């Protein structure tokens, strides 16, 4: 049997995780699953019950190649078994990014930047060193190759820096540049040094390391442009000389980028999620660059019993295994952010709780992929945002969802589009003519958009034009970008209203559960339920409270409406809903308390004078008291799956 998850952490801008589970033994309680979980972005892994040790592969980000001419060193490469872990512990997994290639403009030179470290538990792999331009390479997990210029050859840098416990090494040194014709040295790789440059060629990148068998298919068979394989952390090739017909160094096996040949060109980037070093550039008197280093990867392997509960705190794709026919699930959206207070009064609304969706015995199809998205909590309203308008309320939380075969769209949401939209890094800017509403959790498509790109958080955009955070770093020039939503969605809670500082009142924002309003007479935001003004669909939550005096109302919860204020005391947050899917009863999706002279109460992870609790979808509290300050942040959502076989 094979179970497969892929995903990314929405709280930090972006996670990718894959779990492949192989079933062993016959049916019944003695069956076990071997889980291989791969993280391609920083995330959190919650150790399942009964798991005491793991096998691992931890690869750091590769170093960028210099523009003149050294190849970037590969990210540090570490693998092993028998690493002790503790069931129930949430481990932060850090996946290092690749270093930027060196840039040039107006006949200048620059080294490549080092890659970033990847970390799991006590295991740290260090980022690869950048390639040298008119200088030596930079040390790192594997060292960057040396540059050359003006008849001077520069040295490659040391690898395995800082050193890990002997006899293991995480990478090797970069190669030296050549003083004759000025070619660059190859970046070091996980299993070999980078080659020295010659008068006719840049040095080849050092060979990468052979990953464990469970990592096959995530690495490369050769350099960055090769097919899938099991090699990681290849060094970047050195660039050729600008004025002679020299050849470039090849990228090392394991995703290393090739150098640029003469007379001019950019180095090739290391392959994503291999830790490959970027290739060195070949500079004429114009702007060219070294290749960026490839991002790192973390892969874990462990064994669990049948009917294990898996807790997901990041975006994931699950491939259903043969023999698994049904699952139970819980999906909770991110809580809305609370409103701020102001000089004119203490009357901010609490954020709405995240939407709540639960089901048991849901049929799944063997071999089908199921996409799981976990929404982040909405930000509290800020003092700089002003008041008196829902645009200045706390931010709506992000959607959480499960989609795939057998999961019909619920609620059914029309696709959104922006005709002049672009992506720079992990920031989506929606512009031009905007049709329908963009939501966190939408999958994006358009010319040049990387497959699997998802909106993970709101920026200045709250459904229309503005900025949003996406999970995959990329560059997309202005084009029409479309967002689509599918499967069973638990929407984020609505934002709480902010104090306007005048006699007017602001309504709470709509969401899965509505945000609480501002006093003295603001209305609570609508929740999602049959006949609601926001979205009429299966109930996910309740309305936010409406104020009746100069205090803020509580945000709605998944299990009840937010309450009106009681005199100068803010309204109570709406109730959450309790589930025992993990074996322990936990209350989630509660609304945030409203703010007055003091806050009301909150349950279900909702905040009362604090942020909503992480991974409960609790709404953030409205700000209370006489001191002006921002509203509180909503709690992130969660997705839990229990395999019934």
C-alpha positions as semicolon CSV with decimal commas, in nm:
position;residue;x (nm);y (nm);z (nm)
1;X;0,000;0,000;0,000
2;X;0,115;0,353;-0,064
3;X;-0,003;0,673;0,108
4;X;0,128;1,002;-0,022
5;X;0,122;1,351;0,124
6;X;0,277;1,666;-0,024
7;X;0,256;2,008;0,128
8;X;0,385;2,339;0,274
9;X;0,349;2,547;0,602
10;X;0,111;2,835;0,551
11;X;0,227;3,013;0,861
12;X;0,566;3,111;0,732
13;X;0,471;3,153;0,374
14;X;0,511;2,805;0,234
15;X;0,567;2,397;0,307
16;X;0,573;2,098;0,079
17;X;0,535;1,752;0,234
18;X;0,496;1,405;0,092
19;X;0,423;1,085;0,277
20;X;0,448;0,749;0,105
21;X;0,313;0,468;0,318
22;X;0,375;0,103;0,239
23;X;0,144;-0,149;0,408
24;X;0,289;-0,469;0,553
25;X;0,128;-0,771;0,714
26;X;-0,230;-0,893;0,695
27;X;-0,547;-0,713;0,798
28;X;-0,643;-0,635;1,155
29;X;-0,476;-0,467;1,447
30;X;-0,130;-0,614;1,373
31;X;-0,092;-0,427;1,043
32;X;0,168;-0,152;1,011
33;X;0,245;0,126;0,766
34;X;0,592;0,249;0,677
35;X;0,569;0,624;0,626
36;X;0,811;0,826;0,418
37;X;0,742;1,196;0,465
38;X;0,919;1,456;0,255
39;X;0,931;1,827;0,338
40;X;1,019;2,074;0,065
41;X;0,955;2,385;0,275
42;X;0,977;2,473;0,642
43;X;0,700;2,305;0,841
44;X;0,611;2,116;1,159
45;X;0,607;1,738;1,203
46;X;0,400;1,595;1,488
47;X;0,544;1,257;1,587
48;X;0,261;0,999;1,582
49;X;0,182;0,772;1,874
50;X;0,411;0,470;1,900
51;X;0,695;0,617;1,692
52;X;1,029;0,617;1,879
53;X;1,288;0,656;1,603
54;X;1,322;0,769;1,242
55;X;1,552;0,738;0,945
56;X;1,634;1,070;0,783
57;X;1,782;1,262;0,493
58;X;1,856;1,630;0,557
59;X;1,993;1,839;0,268
60;X;2,060;2,214;0,294
61;X;2,019;2,479;0,026
62;X;2,294;2,501;-0,235
63;X;2,517;2,805;-0,278
64;X;2,471;3,043;-0,569
65;X;2,725;3,058;-0,851
66;X;2,934;3,372;-0,900
67;X;2,886;3,585;-1,206
68;X;3,262;3,553;-1,268
69;X;3,313;3,239;-1,265
70;X;3,308;3,003;-0,964
71;X;3,036;2,741;-0,922
72;X;2,829;2,731;-0,603
73;X;2,891;2,462;-0,343
74;X;2,619;2,205;-0,275
75;X;2,416;2,215;0,042
76;X;2,526;1,992;0,329
77;X;2,410;1,630;0,297
78;X;2,335;1,413;0,601
79;X;2,154;1,079;0,625
80;X;2,120;0,817;0,896
81;X;1,890;0,594;1,098
82;X;1,790;0,528;1,458
83;X;1,742;0,894;1,548
84;X;1,534;0,902;1,866
85;X;1,207;1,096;1,862
86;X;0,926;1,140;2,115
87;X;0,563;1,064;2,031
88;X;0,337;1,368;2,051
89;X;0,621;1,617;2,011
90;X;0,586;1,882;1,741
91;X;0,925;1,912;1,569
92;X;1,008;2,220;1,366
93;X;1,155;2,119;1,032
94;X;1,357;2,388;0,857
95;X;1,422;2,351;0,485
96;X;1,698;2,580;0,364
97;X;1,663;2,799;0,058
98;X;1,922;2,817;-0,217
99;X;2,163;3,111;-0,228
100;X;2,124;3,376;-0,496
101;X;2,362;3,376;-0,788
102;X;2,605;3,667;-0,811
103;X;2,474;3,959;-1,016
104;X;2,664;4,202;-1,235
105;X;2,585;4,542;-1,375
106;X;2,807;4,806;-1,534
107;X;3,107;4,574;-1,541
108;X;3,105;4,473;-1,174
109;X;3,147;4,130;-1,020
110;X;2,988;3,954;-0,724
111;X;3,016;3,624;-0,542
112;X;2,728;3,384;-0,513
113;X;2,540;3,390;-0,182
114;X;2,554;3,091;0,057
115;X;2,255;2,860;0,086
116;X;2,059;2,831;0,410
117;X;2,071;2,546;0,663
118;X;1,820;2,262;0,685
119;X;1,741;2,131;1,032
120;X;1,551;1,840;1,189
121;X;1,583;1,773;1,562
122;X;1,957;1,747;1,639
123;X;2,058;1,716;1,274
124;X;2,176;2,032;1,095
125;X;2,304;2,039;0,738
126;X;2,480;2,362;0,649
127;X;2,409;2,572;0,344
128;X;2,647;2,545;0,050
129;X;2,911;2,812;-0,002
130;X;2,878;3,070;-0,278
131;X;3,104;3,065;-0,582
132;X;3,389;3,316;-0,596
133;X;3,409;3,597;-0,853
134;X;3,732;3,796;-0,829
135;X;3,792;3,613;-0,503
136;X;3,810;3,275;-0,337
137;X;3,499;3,065;-0,304
138;X;3,291;3,072;0,016
139;X;3,302;2,781;0,262
140;X;2,990;2,589;0,361
141;X;2,832;2,244;0,363
142;X;3,023;2,205;0,038
143;X;3,263;2,481;-0,066
144;X;3,217;2,725;-0,352
145;X;3,453;2,717;-0,650
146;X;3,718;2,985;-0,692
147;X;3,700;3,264;-0,948
148;X;3,964;3,418;-1,171
149;X;4,052;3,756;-1,323
150;X;4,349;3,951;-1,450
151;X;4,579;3,647;-1,456
152;X;4,500;3,560;-1,095
153;X;4,346;3,223;-1,002
154;X;4,143;3,214;-0,682
155;X;4,102;2,911;-0,458
156;X;3,800;2,697;-0,395
157;X;3,667;2,701;-0,037
158;X;3,649;2,426;0,222
159;X;3,347;2,201;0,256
160;X;3,209;2,028;0,566
161;X;3,203;2,366;0,739
162;X;3,131;2,366;1,024
163;X;3,250;2,011;1,064
164;X;3,008;1,739;1,175
165;X;3,114;1,447;1,400
166;X;3,377;1,229;1,231
167;X;3,399;1,013;1,034
168;X;3,096;1,154;0,853
169;X;3,125;1,462;0,630
170;X;2,845;1,669;0,483
171;X;3,032;1,792;0,176
172;X;3,363;1,864;0,005
173;X;3,573;2,157;-0,111
174;X;3,527;2,362;-0,425
175;X;3,780;2,360;-0,710
176;X;4,030;2,634;-0,795
177;X;3,995;2,886;-1,075
178;X;4,245;2,903;-1,364
179;X;4,480;3,198;-1,418
180;X;4,511;3,112;-1,786
181;X;4,194;3,227;-1,967
182;X;4,026;3,280;-1,628
183;X;3,778;2,992;-1,599
184;X;3,604;2,919;-1,266
185;X;3,638;2,620;-1,036
186;X;3,351;2,380;-0,979
187;X;3,158;2,388;-0,652
188;X;3,208;2,100;-0,411
189;X;2,951;1,822;-0,388
190;X;2,831;1,584;-0,119
191;X;3,066;1,304;-0,225
192;X;3,350;1,470;-0,420
193;X;3,549;1,791;-0,450
194;X;3,474;2,034;-0,728
195;X;3,715;2,008;-1,022
196;X;3,982;2,270;-1,080
197;X;3,939;2,487;-1,388
198;X;4,176;2,458;-1,683
199;X;4,272;2,708;-1,952
200;X;3,999;2,568;-2,174
201;X;3,716;2,475;-1,937
202;X;3,544;2,561;-1,613
203;X;3,571;2,295;-1,344
204;X;3,292;2,041;-1,313
205;X;3,078;2,047;-1,001
206;X;3,154;1,779;-0,742
207;X;2,934;1,469;-0,746
208;X;2,639;1,460;-0,510
209;X;2,553;1,198;-0,251
210;X;2,343;0,886;-0,310
211;X;2,029;0,916;-0,102
212;X;1,869;0,630;0,093
213;X;1,635;0,405;-0,104
214;X;1,325;0,571;0,044
215;X;1,430;0,903;-0,114
216;X;1,437;0,770;-0,472
217;X;1,254;0,994;-0,717
218;X;1,298;1,312;-0,515
219;X;1,658;1,362;-0,626
220;X;1,822;1,374;-0,968
221;X;2,006;1,119;-1,179
222;X;2,261;1,383;-1,284
223;X;2,281;1,763;-1,299
224;X;1,996;2,008;-1,259
225;X;1,834;1,933;-1,595
226;X;1,850;1,552;-1,565
227;X;1,562;1,320;-1,485
228;X;1,447;1,201;-1,144
229;X;1,690;0,985;-0,948
230;X;1,839;0,942;-0,605
231;X;2,135;1,182;-0,600
232;X;2,133;1,504;-0,399
233;X;2,370;1,797;-0,336
234;X;2,574;1,817;-0,656
235;X;2,813;2,110;-0,696
236;X;2,764;2,387;-0,951
237;X;2,987;2,394;-1,260
238;X;3,241;2,673;-1,314
239;X;3,189;2,931;-1,588
240;X;3,409;2,964;-1,900
241;X;3,627;3,263;-1,989
242;X;3,472;3,563;-2,162
243;X;3,725;3,616;-2,436
244;X;3,817;3,265;-2,547
245;X;3,623;2,971;-2,677
246;X;3,619;2,774;-2,356
247;X;3,361;2,530;-2,226
248;X;3,167;2,545;-1,904
249;X;3,188;2,299;-1,620
250;X;2,900;2,054;-1,583
251;X;2,679;2,043;-1,276
252;X;2,748;1,760;-1,034
253;X;2,509;1,466;-1,012
254;X;2,240;1,556;-0,762
255;X;2,099;1,874;-0,914
256;X;2,410;2,088;-0,966
257;X;2,367;2,367;-1,220
258;X;2,603;2,390;-1,516
259;X;2,832;2,687;-1,563
260;X;2,792;2,927;-1,855
261;X;3,017;2,877;-2,162
262;X;3,199;3,161;-2,337
263;X;3,155;3,420;-2,459
264;X;2,859;3,519;-2,237
265;X;2,573;3,381;-2,034
266;X;2,409;3,310;-1,701
267;X;2,495;3,013;-1,487
268;X;2,226;2,744;-1,459
269;X;2,034;2,723;-1,132
270;X;2,065;2,419;-0,909
271;X;1,755;2,200;-0,909
272;X;1,490;2,282;-0,649
273;X;1,480;2,056;-0,342
274;X;1,808;1,882;-0,421
275;X;2,055;2,125;-0,259
276;X;2,243;2,155;-0,589
277;X;2,488;2,445;-0,629
278;X;2,430;2,712;-0,894
279;X;2,653;2,730;-1,199
280;X;2,906;3,010;-1,245
281;X;2,833;3,281;-1,502
282;X;3,048;3,405;-1,788
283;X;3,063;3,783;-1,794
284;X;3,101;4,015;-2,084
285;X;3,049;4,386;-2,034
286;X;2,677;4,346;-1,973
287;X;2,451;4,214;-1,702
288;X;2,469;3,838;-1,648
289;X;2,442;3,630;-1,333
290;X;2,549;3,314;-1,164
291;X;2,284;3,047;-1,117
292;X;2,083;3,033;-0,796
293;X;2,142;2,741;-0,565
294;X;1,872;2,476;-0,534
295;X;1,659;2,465;-0,219
296;X;1,705;2,183;0,030
297;X;1,487;1,895;0,143
298;X;1,413;1,687;0,454
299;X;1,282;1,329;0,432
300;X;1,178;1,110;0,727
301;X;1,094;0,740;0,735
302;X;0,914;0,571;1,024
303;X;0,660;0,296;1,099
304;X;0,311;0,338;1,246
305;X;0,028;0,104;1,342
306;X;-0,294;0,078;1,142
307;X;-0,572;0,330;1,216
308;X;-0,312;0,590;1,303
309;X;-0,419;0,953;1,331
310;X;-0,216;1,203;1,128
311;X;-0,214;1,571;1,219
312;X;-0,131;1,817;0,941
313;X;-0,026;2,176;1,002
314;X;0,076;2,252;0,643
315;X;-0,045;2,206;0,286
316;X;-0,031;1,843;0,175
317;X;-0,126;1,600;-0,103
318;X;-0,218;1,248;0,003
319;X;-0,215;0,953;-0,239
320;X;-0,460;0,694;-0,110
321;X;-0,304;0,345;-0,082
322;X;-0,444;0,018;-0,203
323;X;-0,656;-0,136;0,071
324;X;-0,756;0,193;0,235
325;X;-1,121;0,258;0,151
326;X;-1,236;0,514;0,406
327;X;-1,112;0,788;0,637
328;X;-1,241;1,012;0,912
329;X;-1,145;1,377;0,891
330;X;-1,157;1,709;1,071
331;X;-1,090;2,033;0,884
332;X;-1,073;2,367;1,069
333;X;-1,001;2,702;0,903
334;X;-0,784;2,978;1,045
335;X;-0,940;3,215;1,299
336;X;-1,002;3,578;1,213
337;X;-0,793;3,859;1,361
338;X;-0,934;4,087;1,630
339;X;-0,999;4,459;1,600
340;X;-0,781;4,734;1,748
341;X;-0,887;4,989;2,007
342;X;-0,850;5,366;1,982
343;X;-0,833;5,690;2,173
344;X;-1,205;5,748;2,133
345;X;-1,312;5,425;2,300
346;X;-1,242;5,066;2,392
347;X;-1,484;4,891;2,162
348;X;-1,310;4,644;1,930
349;X;-1,471;4,326;1,802
350;X;-1,332;3,974;1,843
351;X;-1,230;3,769;1,540
352;X;-1,455;3,489;1,420
353;X;-1,356;3,126;1,470
354;X;-1,239;2,921;1,174
355;X;-1,487;2,708;0,983
356;X;-1,542;2,358;1,118
357;X;-1,598;2,051;0,896
358;X;-1,600;1,694;1,027
359;X;-1,706;1,359;0,882
360;X;-1,649;0,988;0,935
361;X;-1,645;0,686;0,707
362;X;-1,573;0,898;0,400
363;X;-1,501;0,684;0,094
364;X;-1,165;0,735;-0,072
365;X;-1,020;0,590;-0,391
366;X;-0,699;0,389;-0,393
367;X;-0,428;0,560;-0,598
368;X;-0,605;0,899;-0,605
369;X;-0,432;1,217;-0,489
370;X;-0,604;1,429;-0,223
371;X;-0,485;1,785;-0,167
372;X;-0,488;1,913;0,192
373;X;-0,457;2,284;0,270
374;X;-0,420;2,433;0,619
375;X;-0,515;2,799;0,666
376;X;-0,321;3,052;0,871
377;X;-0,474;3,278;1,133
378;X;-0,579;3,627;1,029
379;X;-0,369;3,920;1,146
380;X;-0,508;4,157;1,407
381;X;-0,599;4,507;1,292
382;X;-0,313;4,756;1,320
383;X;-0,311;5,109;1,458
384;X;-0,181;5,238;1,126
385;X;-0,491;5,107;0,950
386;X;-0,735;5,357;1,099
387;X;-1,095;5,267;1,176
388;X;-1,452;5,333;1,071
389;X;-1,449;5,084;0,782
390;X;-1,453;4,707;0,747
391;X;-1,135;4,748;0,538
392;X;-0,958;4,828;0,867
393;X;-1,094;4,527;1,056
394;X;-0,885;4,229;1,155
395;X;-0,790;4,006;0,861
396;X;-0,996;3,701;0,767
397;X;-0,828;3,368;0,845
398;X;-0,713;3,135;0,569
399;X;-0,917;2,844;0,435
400;X;-0,839;2,481;0,515
401;X;-0,958;2,208;0,280
402;X;-0,943;1,854;0,144
403;X;-1,003;1,802;-0,228
404;X;-0,986;1,510;-0,468
405;X;-1,194;1,221;-0,599
406;X;-1,515;1,184;-0,399
407;X;-1,493;1,530;-0,237
408;X;-1,741;1,752;-0,421
409;X;-1,697;2,128;-0,405
410;X;-1,858;2,253;-0,084
411;X;-1,919;2,541;-0,081
412;X;-1,923;2,592;-0,458
413;X;-1,717;2,906;-0,526
414;X;-1,670;3,070;-0,868
415;X;-1,318;3,108;-1,003
416;X;-1,152;3,446;-0,949
417;X;-0,920;3,623;-1,192
418;X;-0,710;3,937;-1,228
419;X;-0,610;4,044;-1,578
420;X;-0,287;4,224;-1,480
421;X;-0,148;4,007;-1,202
422;X;0,207;3,900;-1,126
423;X;0,420;3,700;-0,880
424;X;0,756;3,808;-0,737
425;X;0,909;3,558;-0,498
426;X;0,621;3,449;-0,275
427;X;0,410;3,764;-0,327
428;X;0,114;3,756;-0,563
429;X;-0,009;4,097;-0,678
430;X;-0,362;4,090;-0,817
431;X;-0,444;4,378;-1,050
432;X;-0,621;4,484;-1,365
433;X;-0,983;4,381;-1,400
434;X;-1,065;4,158;-1,103
435;X;-1,352;3,913;-1,139
436;X;-1,509;3,739;-0,839
437;X;-1,328;3,692;-0,505
438;X;-0,981;3,555;-0,430
439;X;-0,962;3,338;-0,116
440;X;-0,671;3,189;0,076
441;X;-0,645;2,826;-0,032
442;X;-0,713;2,891;-0,400
443;X;-0,491;2,712;-0,651
444;X;-0,347;2,951;-0,911
445;X;-0,305;2,908;-1,285
446;X;-0,189;3,127;-1,570
447;X;0,101;3,175;-1,810
448;X;0,426;3,096;-1,630
449;X;0,260;3,005;-1,296
450;X;0,421;2,699;-1,134
451;X;0,183;2,405;-1,098
452;X;0,082;2,360;-0,735
453;X;0,096;2,731;-0,648
454;X;-0,156;2,814;-0,373
455;X;-0,256;3,135;-0,195
456;X;-0,152;3,082;0,165
457;X;-0,229;3,419;0,329
458;X;-0,380;3,761;0,269
459;X;-0,160;4,068;0,237
460;X;-0,309;4,402;0,132
461;X;-0,560;4,208;-0,074
462;X;-0,869;4,074;0,102
463;X;-1,047;3,921;-0,196
464;X;-0,985;4,178;-0,469
465;X;-0,686;4,377;-0,593
466;X;-0,380;4,376;-0,369
467;X;-0,112;4,138;-0,247
468;X;-0,131;3,779;-0,123
469;X;0,129;3,526;-0,011
470;X;0,181;3,208;-0,215
471;X;0,361;2,885;-0,127
472;X;0,605;2,861;-0,422
473;X;0,871;3,124;-0,491
474;X;0,876;3,224;-0,860
475;X;0,873;3,517;-1,101
476;X;0,567;3,567;-1,321
477;X;0,532;3,879;-1,535
478;X;0,200;4,059;-1,563
479;X;-0,065;3,825;-1,701
480;X;-0,411;3,694;-1,625
481;X;-0,396;3,476;-1,315
482;X;-0,693;3,264;-1,213
483;X;-0,770;3,125;-0,868
484;X;-0,990;2,818;-0,815
485;X;-1,121;2,649;-0,503
486;X;-1,228;2,286;-0,484
487;X;-1,322;2,013;-0,240
488;X;-1,452;2,044;0,116
489;X;-1,350;2,385;0,248
490;X;-1,346;2,518;0,602
491;X;-1,329;2,895;0,550
492;X;-1,134;3,132;0,770
493;X;-1,310;3,331;1,041
494;X;-1,406;3,692;0,977
495;X;-1,207;3,982;1,120
496;X;-1,326;4,174;1,424
497;X;-1,425;4,539;1,385
498;X;-1,182;4,813;1,486
499;X;-1,266;5,114;1,699
500;X;-1,339;5,415;1,478
501;X;-1,292;5,681;1,747
502;X;-1,627;5,842;1,663
503;X;-1,994;5,793;1,732
504;X;-2,026;5,575;1,421
505;X;-2,002;5,197;1,444
506;X;-1,827;4,942;1,224
507;X;-1,966;4,599;1,143
508;X;-1,762;4,285;1,188
509;X;-1,634;4,111;0,874
510;X;-1,798;3,800;0,731
511;X;-1,627;3,462;0,739
512;X;-1,689;3,102;0,834
513;X;-1,787;3,259;1,167
514;X;-1,843;3,633;1,161
515;X;-1,627;3,891;1,336
516;X;-1,765;4,087;1,629
517;X;-1,879;4,445;1,579
518;X;-1,776;4,782;1,721
519;X;-2,004;4,959;1,968
520;X;-2,238;5,127;2,012
521;X;-2,452;4,973;1,737
522;X;-2,240;4,781;1,486
523;X;-2,364;4,453;1,340
524;X;-2,177;4,125;1,363
525;X;-2,027;3,972;1,051
526;X;-2,217;3,687;0,886
527;X;-2,108;3,327;0,925
528;X;-2,153;3,046;0,672
529;X;-2,477;2,851;0,703
530;X;-2,786;2,783;0,489
531;X;-2,943;3,118;0,407
532;X;-2,659;3,334;0,539
533;X;-2,578;3,661;0,365
534;X;-2,209;3,571;0,321
535;X;-2,216;3,222;0,170
536;X;-2,522;2,999;0,186
537;X;-2,388;2,647;0,233
538;X;-2,333;2,372;0,491
539;X;-2,296;2,536;0,831
540;X;-1,938;2,614;0,927
541;X;-1,998;2,872;1,200
542;X;-2,220;3,143;1,342
543;X;-2,256;3,520;1,320
544;X;-2,045;3,761;1,518
545;X;-2,208;3,954;1,800
546;X;-2,378;4,291;1,753
547;X;-2,289;4,570;1,996
548;X;-2,543;4,760;2,206
549;X;-2,314;5,000;2,393
550;X;-1,965;5,147;2,375
551;X;-1,782;4,811;2,383
552;X;-1,699;4,550;2,121
553;X;-1,889;4,226;2,060
554;X;-1,748;3,877;2,051
555;X;-1,663;3,695;1,729
556;X;-1,885;3,408;1,621
557;X;-1,770;3,052;1,684
558;X;-1,812;2,718;1,510
559;X;-2,059;2,618;1,781
560;X;-2,243;2,940;1,863
561;X;-2,289;3,310;1,787
562;X;-2,072;3,579;1,938
563;X;-2,230;3,768;2,227
564;X;-2,311;4,136;2,258
565;X;-2,113;4,338;2,508
566;X;-2,229;4,367;2,868
567;X;-2,196;4,736;2,946
568;X;-1,830;4,829;2,937
569;X;-1,718;4,465;2,922
570;X;-1,659;4,321;2,576
571;X;-1,885;4,045;2,446
572;X;-1,798;3,678;2,487
573;X;-1,666;3,486;2,189
574;X;-1,895;3,226;2,033
575;X;-1,855;2,866;2,144
576;X;-1,626;2,623;1,966
577;X;-1,701;2,260;1,877
578;X;-1,553;1,952;2,043
579;X;-1,411;1,652;1,856
580;X;-1,237;1,334;1,979
581;X;-1,092;1,225;1,644
582;X;-0,743;1,212;1,798
583;X;-0,868;1,011;2,098
584;X;-0,878;1,320;2,318
585;X;-1,165;1,568;2,329
586;X;-1,048;1,907;2,199
587;X;-1,259;2,221;2,153
588;X;-1,181;2,419;1,836
589;X;-1,312;2,709;1,629
590;X;-1,416;2,939;1,915
591;X;-1,470;3,311;1,858
592;X;-1,242;3,579;1,998
593;X;-1,362;3,797;2,284
594;X;-1,470;4,155;2,222
595;X;-1,282;4,446;2,375
596;X;-1,419;4,704;2,616
597;X;-1,275;4,828;2,940
598;X;-1,195;4,458;2,977
599;X;-1,239;4,159;2,748
600;X;-1,520;3,912;2,749
601;X;-1,452;3,537;2,775
602;X;-1,359;3,289;2,503
603;X;-1,343;2,911;2,456
604;X;-1,249;2,674;2,174
605;X;-0,909;2,833;2,120
606;X;-1,051;3,184;2,088
607;X;-0,846;3,458;2,249
608;X;-0,948;3,675;2,544
609;X;-0,685;3,945;2,564
610;X;-0,452;3,718;2,365
611;X;-0,408;3,563;2,021
612;X;-0,623;3,270;1,916
613;X;-0,456;2,938;1,999
614;X;-0,246;2,792;1,716
615;X;-0,401;2,500;1,525
616;X;-0,745;2,543;1,680
617;X;-0,887;2,806;1,443
618;X;-0,972;3,025;1,744
619;X;-1,050;3,389;1,671
620;X;-0,813;3,660;1,790
621;X;-0,928;3,885;2,073
622;X;-1,036;4,242;2,023
623;X;-0,806;4,483;2,203
624;X;-0,938;4,610;2,539
625;X;-0,829;4,879;2,782
626;X;-0,730;5,242;2,753
627;X;-0,392;5,191;2,585
628;X;-0,407;5,202;2,206
629;X;-0,275;4,885;2,047
630;X;-0,322;4,636;1,764
631;X;-0,582;4,361;1,763
632;X;-0,481;4,002;1,832
633;X;-0,402;3,738;1,569
634;X;-0,632;3,445;1,501
635;X;-0,517;3,088;1,558
636;X;-0,407;2,879;1,259
637;X;-0,625;2,596;1,132
638;X;-0,563;2,223;1,127
639;X;-0,644;1,910;0,925
640;X;-0,660;1,568;1,091
641;X;-0,703;1,238;0,908
642;X;-0,762;0,897;1,062
643;X;-0,716;0,595;0,836
644;X;-0,990;0,342;0,910
645;X;-0,804;0,031;0,788
